[in-house]
Amino acid sequence: MRRFLTLIALVLLAPVPALGLLGPTKGSQLVTLEASAPCPYTARANARVLNTVVGPDGSTQPLVIPPKRLLVLTDASLSAANQPAGDVMAFQLLVGAPGTTGELVDFRFEDVRSSGIATIAFPESNGIPVRAGSVVCVDAANLTHGGSVVFIGVGHGYLAPDK
C-alpha cells in the first residue's frame, strides 16, 4: 500500500510538460477594440471595422497585428439605438481580408426594447483567431424596416504567437 501511495504522490507532484498557454501571459497582450471606421469588405456598406485599440489610460491607436502574431478575439458587444420598439435586429461578426466579402463567424438576432435600443454580446469562449492582414468587422441591420443602422461596437481579446 505504501508503494501505491508513493507512486500516486510522484505522479501528482511530477512536473507537467509545457503545453503552451492558450491565453495571454502579460497584461500588454490584452486589447480593447472599438469599431471606428467603415469596414474594408465589399458589399458591407454599414459594417464597421474593429480597428482602434483603446489603452488603459483612454488613449487610442490603430490596431496592428505584428508578424508571427495573431489577435484572438474573445468577445464583442454591439448596440443600436433609435430603432422602433419591437423591430428585429440582426448583428453580425465577420473576419476576412480587406477587399473580400468577409466570412460570417457569429450572428445574433435581437428584438428592440421599448427604449429603442437593441444590444447583444458575442461571447467567443474559444476565441476567434485573426491573422495579420485580416480584419474583424461588425454589422447591424434592422430586419423589420431595413435601411442603415447607426450602432457602436467594442471587442476584447489578446495578441498571441501564431504557431
Helices and strands as residue ranges (DSSP letters): H 2-13, G 27-29, E 30-38, E 48-54, E 60-62, E 69-80, E 88-96, E 103-111, E 118-131, E 135-142, E 151-161
